[in-house]
């Protein structure tokens, strides 16, 4: 049986605080990639799962949510994955106060 999601926070390259909800037995890390001053694109790991290994199977659904702490942008992803085939999720989001899109890479697969 899958465990309940954990909630934490992380800071991106621009100093924005993000709230993150994740499955402790599936998520390995969450990275944000965005353009910073000087038109340079940079990536930063906002969350690294502190669990060294999965304690149980993650379940049939992958559930991850993230949003800016100020409420300016929120997104939640839920995928049906009964066979456990998904190893990562990439999504692009356009924030209201940011001129360029933010690319979110959610890597799954905590060590067994």
N, C-alpha and C positions, 0 to 999 in steps of 0.2 A: 504494500500500500504506500502510495506517495505521501511524503511529508508536506506540511503546509508551507506556503511561500514565506520567505524571509524578507524583511524590509530594511533598507540601509540607504546611505547617501554617498555621493561622490562629487568631486569638483572637476570640471573640464579645463581646457587650455585657457579659456577666457575668464576663469574664475566663477563661472555659473555653478550653482549648487543644484544637483540632480537627485531626485528621489527615485529609488529603484526597488522593485519587488521581483524576486526571482525564486526559482526552485533550487533548493540546496543540493539535490541529488542529480541535477542535470547541468546547470550553468557552470562553466569554467571561468569565463571572464566576459566583460562588456567593454568595448572600446568605442570612442567617439572620434570621428575624423571631421575636421572642419577647417575652413580657411581662416587664417589669422592675419594680422597686419603684414603688409608687404606681399599680398597675394600668394602666400605660402600655405599649402595644405599640410596639416599636422594631425597625428593621431595620438590619443592618450587613453590608457587603460583607466577607466573610471571605477570599475569594480573588479576585483579578483576574489573568487569564492574562497573563503578561509577554510572550508572543509578540505581535508587532504584526500578523501575518497568518498564515494557514494555509500551511504549507510543502507539504502534500500533502492529498489528500482524506481525510476522517476514517474512511472504511471503512463497512462495513455495520452495525456495532454501535456503540451509544453506551454507554460504560462509565464510571461515576462511583461512587466509594465515599467515605464520610466516617464518622468516628467520633470520639468523645471520646478524648483521649490517655490518660485513666485507664481506658479500657475499659468505661465505664458504658453506652455506647450506640454501636452500629455499624449501618450500613445500606449496601448496595451496590445500584446500579440498573444493569441491562443491558437495553437495548432494541434490537430488530432494526429498522433503518431503512435498507433498501437504496436507497431513492429519495432519501434526504437531506431528508425532510420535517420532521423534528422540530427546532424552534427553541428549545425550553425544556422543563423538567420541574419541576413543583411537587409536593412531597410534605410530609406532616405526620407528625412522629414524636413519640412520648411517651417522654421520658427518665425513668429510674427515680428520679433525685434532684430532678427539676424538676416542680412541680405543674401547669404549663401546657404545652400542646404547643408544639413548635418547628416553624415552617414553613420549609422549605428551598426556595429558588428557584434552579434551575440554568439559567443562560442560555447557550444555544449560539450558534454562528455567529460565529467569529472573522472579522475582515475578510479579504476575498480579496485 
